[in-house]
Amino acid sequence: MSTDLLDDVRHAHEAALGQIAAVTSLDQLRTVEAQVLGKKGPLAGLKSRLGTLPDDQRKSVGQAINQALEAVGAALGERRQLLTAAALQDKIALERIDLTEVTARRRRGHPHLSTQAWERLEDVFIGLGFQIAEGPEVESDFYNFEALNMPASHPARSGFDTMFTDYKDDGSVLLRTHTSPVQIRVMQTIEPPIYMVMPGKVFRRDTPDATHMPVFHQIEGLVVDRNITMAHLAGTIDAFTKAFFGEGFNSRLRPNYFPFTEPSAEFDIQRPDGGWIELGGCGMVHPNVLRAGGLDPEEWSGFAFGFGIDRMARERHGVEDLREMFSNDIRFIEQF
Ligand code: DAH
């Protein structure tokens, strides 16, 4: 009888291990666990028959059943671990993002319209024999106004919607309203002859509209040499116009007033269709400005000019509203 029972225990044990090995999901494992270890399972059934055995056999059969239960428990644990790890792997595989994926539409970036115009302008002026300089965007009253022949009470100051900082004395430090202060810095730094262009950001307290932005870009030009005349200025502007816009374009100067040049002019360019575009200001460097730059006006003369870079870009590409260039709508930017 006892050998029969021991055989039954062995069979129940082996059957349970076989069932566990065949399980392929955690759900199935839970069902099998209830079957093999549950109260109605084969090993529990054998256990309930222990009472019918003589004392000497009850112990060895009882031990065999307990060992079988332990082994089945361990096999269940191992299988659970394996299936849990596999389930995690499946989940990771399912949620995997292919970062190497090649999409049908590739996007290649490019410099902003204003940057393109800035770089092209530099190229054109380098071609004409100029050098490039840059100055600070935060300036002192001296460089932005005073040294450019606009002393404290000068009415021309009110033409600039200045943004002052609260650094140092009231009104003494500001975001430069134009690139002209770089003229002074260049004159103070290098000896003439000077053939320099100075591009950069400038700032004015303007409300954005189709033709104005509170932050915009200018390029300043300065030539200081011996016996420089207005003819050199007109010739340079015309050469630049044709190099930048094309041979079909012309330029003209119209009398104007700027405190830092005398005489002063506005310069316009003419499209091949005959229309005129106002581009910037220019003139012969005022003797006071040469002095502020540390140069003797009896010995040196020069011309200067300044104009907006963004407007050039706008003109070249036929952009209707300047604001579109800075609102960063990819559909707009991608066109250029
Ligand atoms: N700085 C002037 C402005 O922002 C532009 C300008 C006019 C620059 C005449 C010049 C110049 O160098 O000669 O309105």
Boltz pocket constraint, residues with backbone or C-beta under 6 A from the ligand:
constraints:
  - pocket:
      binder: B
      contacts: [[A, 177], [A, 178], [A, 179], [A, 180], [A, 220], [A, 221], [A, 258], [A, 260], [A, 261], [A, 265], [A, 280], [A, 281], [A, 282], [A, 283], [A, 304], [A, 305], [A, 306], [A, 307]]
      max_distance: 6.0
